[in-house]
Amino acid sequence: MLLKPVNIDVLEYPSEICYLMQGARIYDSSCSPQAKVIFIDKDSGYFLKTAAKGSLEREAVMTKYFHKKGLSANVIEYISGEKCDLLLTDKARGDDCTATKYLEQPKLLCDTLAERLALLHAMDFADCPIQNHTEFLIAEAEKNKRHGLFDKDISDYWDCGDAEKAWTVAEKYSHLLKPDTLLHGDYCMPNIILDDWRFSGFIDLDFGGVGDRHVDMFWGIWSLWINLKTHKYRERFIDAYGRDKVDEDMLKIVAAVAVFG
């Protein structure tokens, strides 16, 4: 996690939030153009995410749900204002899995990620507030396709072909994705917090919900490739998770959807 000191006018923020910012050191930790994230260095720390109006509601709902299960930091405030959404959470203790101390032990990191994912996927999801992850996933892909989004890197890695070929696979086979697992939805190394190798919590849960386990498997495999810059941990990750639970064809279906962002 990169932190860049910034100066901001805290009085521009709602009173429910600015009281925490007063007198605190503020850092920019944004990693996406879709949202601004600042770290408030006060008490045990807080993160404040600001994004387009209505765009953080799902993340707020799923973060509250995961916190109830002991899997994420607490949501302190969610405010949907006239122009934007704001989501204030506690800081989970520790560092995300891209920290050097974790990258330096890739085998242990790979096994830790797989075992933690297996534990998440074994949890009861009957009370999950979002039961239609697959429907949401396909709708997002369809919208992104209309806007011309296409991730060639993912396509090349998974041999999805061009946009039309990938969309043909997504349309024909996405109904096979089973809504039978509690998902993180974006299971990648920056979204998993460890405290000296002990699991501390998940972050960025806006794609969470009940869906098909292969969605999280797909992003876990992809993240290992992106962050460790090698293919060598792919099979180890699947073995540590449980190869009997993984269908390679289903991973390719997820890839055909994921190329559309």
Residue, then its C-alpha position, 0 to 999 in steps of 0.5 A: m500500500l502506497l501512502k502519499p502525504v496530502n493536504i486537504d480541507v477537512l471542512e469540505y467533508p460531512s460532519e460525520i467524517c471531518y471530526l476524525m480528520q481534524g488534527a490527523r495526518i492524511y495520506d492518499s492511497s488511491c489505486s484506481p481512477q474510479a475512486k479516491v482513497i485517503f488514509i486518516d492516520k489517527d487512532s488505529g487508522y481509517f480509510l475514506k473512499t470517495a466515488a461516484k454517487g451510488s457506486l459504493e452502496r454495494e461495497a458498504v453492504m458487503t463490508k458490513y456483512f463480512h465484518k459481521k462474520g469477522l472477515s473485514a474492518n468495520v464500516i463507520e459511515y456510508i454517506s450517499g450525498e448529492k454528488c458522490d458516495l463516501l465510505l469510511t472504514d476502520k483500518a484492518r491490522g497489518d499489510d496487504c499481500t503485496a508487501t515485500k515480506y510476503l512476496e519474499q516467501p511466495k510458496l507460503l503466500c500462495d498456500t496462505l491465499a489458497e487456504r484462506l479462500a477455501l475457508l471463505h468458500a466453506m462459510d454459510f451464506a444463507d443470510c448474505p444480502i447479495q444473492n445474485h452475484t452472477e447476474f450482476l457479473i454478467a450485467e457489468a460485463e455486458k455494459n463494459k462490452r458496449h463501452g468497448l472495454f476489453d482486457k487483452d492481457i487477460s484474454d491472452y493469458w486464458d486464450c479467450g480470443d478477440a472480444e466477439k469470441a470471448w462474448t460468444v463463450a460468455e453468452k453461451y456458457s455463463h448460465l453454468l456458473k453456480p450461485d452456491t458460494l460466498l465470494h469476495g468477488d475480486y480475490c487478489m493480493p492487494n485485497i487481502i490483509l495479513d498481520d504477520w501471516r495471520f489473516s486480518g481481513f478482506i477489503d474492496l468487497d464491492f463485487g462480493g456476494v453469492g456466486d460461483r467459486h471459480v470467480d474467486m479462483f480465477w482472480g486468485i490465479w490471475s493475481l499470483w501471475i500479476n504480482l509474482k510475475t510467474h506462472k509457476y504457482r498456478e498449480r500449487f494454488i489449485d492444489a492447496y485450495g482443493r483440486d477436486k473442487v476446481d473445473e478448468d472449463m469453468l475458469k475459462i468461462v469466468a475468463a471470457v466474462a472477466v475480459f470485459g472488466 
